[in-house]
Amino acid sequence: MQRPSSDSGSVTAELALALPTVALVVFVTLSAFSLQLEKMKLVSIAGTVARGVARGESESTMRGLVGQLRPGTSIDLRFEPDSVCAKAFFKIEFAALGGQSIEVADWQCARASGL
């Protein structure tokens, strides 16, 4: 009489092999969601700066506001004949990738006052 084969423990082994992959997928998903939230903040900051400068606020006042809203964010301004455009950006460095970095940025424009 032969003993029936048993699969006990195989589910545990499969889970142990799959768990790191599941954890990596969750980590990447949460990181991407966090990055998208930061991008949405940049849209708001760039729009606020562009509207403020277009209304006549000083650049230094608006740069100070940016420092309060999101420290580490830089602003570039571009003046066009009928509008003011602001680029809000910051860099994220990845230590795990040898210090490589990416720039997260957004441009927003506002019509100049009096138009």
Order of alpha helices (4+ residues) and beta strands (2+ residues): alpha-alpha-beta-beta-beta
